[in-house]
Every structure is written in C-alpha cells, then in structure tokens.
Amino acid sequence: MLVADRYRLETPIGRGGMGEVWRATDEVLRRTVAVKLLIGDDPGSQAAARFRLEAQTAARLSHPNIVGVFDFGARDGRFYLVMELVEGRSLAQELAAEGTLRAERVAAVAAQAAAGLASAHRTGIVHRDIKPGNLMSDADGMVKIGDFGIARFVDDPATALTTAGQIIGTSLYLAPERALGRPAGPASDVYSLGCLLYQLLTGTPPFQADTSAATLAQHIDAPPLPPSHRGAALPPAFENYLLGMLAKQPEDRPTAQQIADWFGSGAWQGRPEPMPEPMPAPAPAPAPAAMPGPPPHAQVFGTTPAAGPASGAATMPPRAPETPSVATYRLPQAAAPADRRRRPAPAQRQGARELVRRRPRVASLIAGLVAFVIAILIGIALF
Ligand SMILES: Nc1ncnc2c1ncn2[C@@H]1O[C@H](COP(=O)(O)OP(=O)(O)OP(=O)(O)O)[C@@H](O)[C@H]1O
C-alpha cells in the first residue's frame, strides 16, 4: 500500500492506542522509515488532535535520543505520521524478554533518556507519558524517546488535551503532583523516568496497587521501597540518586540535564575518591577532585529509608577493576569514615620514606633524638 503517493508500507511493527505503526520505504528519498497511521478517520476527533500534536511537538525537536519526525498529513481520510525507524525494540519489550536489566544498562538508559528529555524541556515541551513502551532502543543500544502524543508545551494550556480534572498518562508512572491534579512540569517527566528505571532494575514499578486510584495514592504518600530491598544489584550511589528522582516534591528532584550529566559521568558507580598515587617528590598530596555541592535532592536522600550504603552494598556483585573517571561521588556518610581510616597509613609510610631519602641528616637527627629519649626513659625505669 502506498501512502501519500510516497510511503510504501511493508510490514506492520505494532499497534498502540492511537494508531498502527508500519515499516515503510520513502520512495522519494529512498530510505526506510516508520509510518504511523491513525486509527479512525474523524479529523475532528480528540485522537486526531493528539496525533497532530504529536507531530507538531516532535517536529520541533532534533536530538539523537528523540525519535525524529519527518512528515505528517492526511490522505484519503487517514492521518499519517512519518518517523525515523528505530530498528530494535521498546524498553517494554526488552524488559519482557529479560525480566530485569543490569545496573550498567539501566545507567546507560538513564543517561540517554534524560538527555532526550532535557532537550525537550529546553524547548518548553513536557512529554507527560514516559513509560517503557515509549522508549525504544536501537540495535546499538541507543535509547530514543517516542510518542509525544500527549506532550504539552509548558505554560500553554491550549495544548493540554485533557478535560478539567482528567488525568492522562499511565498511573504507574504518574508524578505525585499530577496525581493531585496539578499540571505536569519537567520534574514530572523526571519522576516518571525514575519509576521506569526502578522497573528496569527490579521488574516492577515502585507503586502498583489493585486500582489506579490506590496507585495514585501511593505516589502521593508512600515512600518507595529501595530497589536493593527488592533484590536489585546496584551501587548505593545509584540507589540514592534514583530515590531522589522519586522525591515527592518536584523541586527536590534533579533536573533532566543533571541526571544526564550524573549518569553520563559514571558517578552512579559510587566509587570512593581515588587513592593518591605514590609520589616521586614530596609535593603535598593532591586534594581530591572538586566535589559538586550536595544536589538539590540531597535532603531526600537523607530521609529515604535506603539512604545507608549497607543495603545496596550487601547485594553488590563483585565489580571488575574500574577505569579512572573524572567524576567522583561522595559515598554516603556511613561508608566514608571506614574509607578514610584506611587511607592515612600508606600516606604516613610514604612520608617517612621520603624524609629519609631527601633529608638523611634531619632523619638521622630525629632518630638520634628518639633513641636518646628512649635511653633516658630506660635509665629512669632502672634506677
Ligand atoms: N519510530 C518507530 N520505529 C520503530 N518502532 C516504532 C516506532 N514508533 C513506534 N514503534 C513501535 O510501534 C508499536 C506501537 O507504537 P505506538 O506509539 O503506536 O503505541 P504504544 O506507545 O505502544 O501505545 P500507546 O500509543 O497506546 O501509548 C510499539 O511497539 C512501538 O515500539
């Protein structure tokens, strides 16, 4: 079948609430694309309005982590949307096949999805429907956000395709402020992404009750169970950060850009500060790399039941030797003293050796003095 005299539909990919998606060939540009056909043919329907909105919002965005939109129109009474074809599977499919995903993979998803979201947020667009089915992953593991069908422009109520009091979006991933009927902001997408990452790690979203209303109530009131308590193996730093994304107050969550930077830097691995290298000269030990100040969600980390490192550390698998990273992460409080206690010994030994090597006379003077004091003490003890 040829759509708009140009797009030859080849094989169906899948079907969602609004339309069916086909693998197709653009016969003009001679490239493979994905074509979404709207189910139904009433151009005045709410579905048609959403379909148009999806095209308009996604077309404003150009980012490697967002599915590109090439064309939109209506032909023979049917709306169509032509998109970049993502050769791979959705995260929902990946999750169904794997059960849960490893922390490394989830961190990569977090960095990429957050980068795509940050780009949308900068353009003034809130996705409002972040869920595993709307994130796709291509053959190289590159994550792309799709389905801007219920997105809206921030500060533009005209684009909110909801009637008063009606919430659209999936209750499993819905931010507390939206469950309370407040408008979605960029932080609402961050919360939904947090729910999604939680599900990738544990197999289930943080809140899931028998009814949507009960699920919404949990989003509003219930503290999420730390993923490690559900058997997920992830570093404590990752767990704490994820719980920060699930903060009840939007202002306590990190921004999408902060999330992209944090996961992209490798800080999620929760490495302690790197040990100082043995130094050839007695230069003072380099200060640890400058630490960013506590993130805006730090207070949430302090109050979450998971904040201690033990929960995550207990389930951590042994990790391969790590490559050095520019970014470091300040380990949660309880881990730091033990870490610091271990450090001075080699540093002190190093200092004594350096003194003997570089100032032999001073070293022998000190040694003589120590011997003299010990001799006096022995003499006092004997006589
Ligand atoms: N650009 C694309 N490239 C490859 N596959 C796609 C593309 N867009 C959508 N799909 C796939 O097509 C199927 C249907 O997608 P669609 O966006 O219509 O519905 P959905 O997101 O699954 O459901 P709903 O719209 O009800 O939320 C999904 O399996 C999705 O992964």
PDBQT file of the ligand as one rigid body, heavy atoms in Angstrom, charges set to zero:
ROOT
HETATM    1  N1  LIG A 401       9.587   5.126  15.044  1.00  0.00    +0.000 N 
HETATM    2  C1  LIG A 401       9.400   3.859  15.382  1.00  0.00    +0.000 A 
HETATM    3  N2  LIG A 401      10.269   2.908  14.960  1.00  0.00    +0.000 NA
HETATM    4  C2  LIG A 401      10.088   1.615  15.299  1.00  0.00    +0.000 A 
HETATM    5  N3  LIG A 401       9.059   1.168  16.033  1.00  0.00    +0.000 NA
HETATM    6  C3  LIG A 401       8.142   2.055  16.477  1.00  0.00    +0.000 A 
HETATM    7  C4  LIG A 401       8.265   3.436  16.167  1.00  0.00    +0.000 A 
HETATM    8  N4  LIG A 401       7.236   4.092  16.746  1.00  0.00    +0.000 NA
HETATM    9  C5  LIG A 401       6.501   3.162  17.376  1.00  0.00    +0.000 A 
HETATM   10  N5  LIG A 401       7.035   1.944  17.230  1.00  0.00    +0.000 N 
HETATM   11  C6  LIG A 401       6.532   0.690  17.779  1.00  0.00    +0.000 C 
HETATM   12  O1  LIG A 401       5.216   0.516  17.323  1.00  0.00    +0.000 OA
HETATM   13  C7  LIG A 401       4.386   0.000  18.352  1.00  0.00    +0.000 C 
HETATM   14  C8  LIG A 401       3.164   0.892  18.529  1.00  0.00    +0.000 C 
HETATM   15  O2  LIG A 401       3.604   2.174  18.931  1.00  0.00    +0.000 OA
HETATM   16  P1  LIG A 401       2.608   3.317  19.346  1.00  0.00    +0.000 P 
HETATM   17  O3  LIG A 401       3.426   4.506  19.681  1.00  0.00    +0.000 OA
HETATM   18  O4  LIG A 401       1.557   3.460  18.304  1.00  0.00    +0.000 OA
HETATM   19  O5  LIG A 401       1.849   2.729  20.570  1.00  0.00    +0.000 OA
HETATM   20  P2  LIG A 401       2.246   2.484  22.079  1.00  0.00    +0.000 P 
HETATM   21  O6  LIG A 401       3.197   3.541  22.538  1.00  0.00    +0.000 OA
HETATM   22  O7  LIG A 401       2.713   1.062  22.201  1.00  0.00    +0.000 OA
HETATM   23  O8  LIG A 401       0.843   2.632  22.778  1.00  0.00    +0.000 OA
HETATM   24  P3  LIG A 401       0.061   3.969  23.140  1.00  0.00    +0.000 P 
HETATM   25  O9  LIG A 401       0.098   4.881  21.949  1.00  0.00    +0.000 OA
HETATM   26  O10 LIG A 401      -1.298   3.463  23.424  1.00  0.00    +0.000 OA
HETATM   27  O11 LIG A 401       0.756   4.529  24.325  1.00  0.00    +0.000 OA
HETATM   28  C9  LIG A 401       5.253  -0.102  19.586  1.00  0.00    +0.000 C 
HETATM   29  O12 LIG A 401       5.682  -1.446  19.717  1.00  0.00    +0.000 OA
HETATM   30  C10 LIG A 401       6.444   0.757  19.291  1.00  0.00    +0.000 C 
HETATM   31  O13 LIG A 401       7.596   0.239  19.909  1.00  0.00    +0.000 OA
ENDROOT
TORSDOF 0
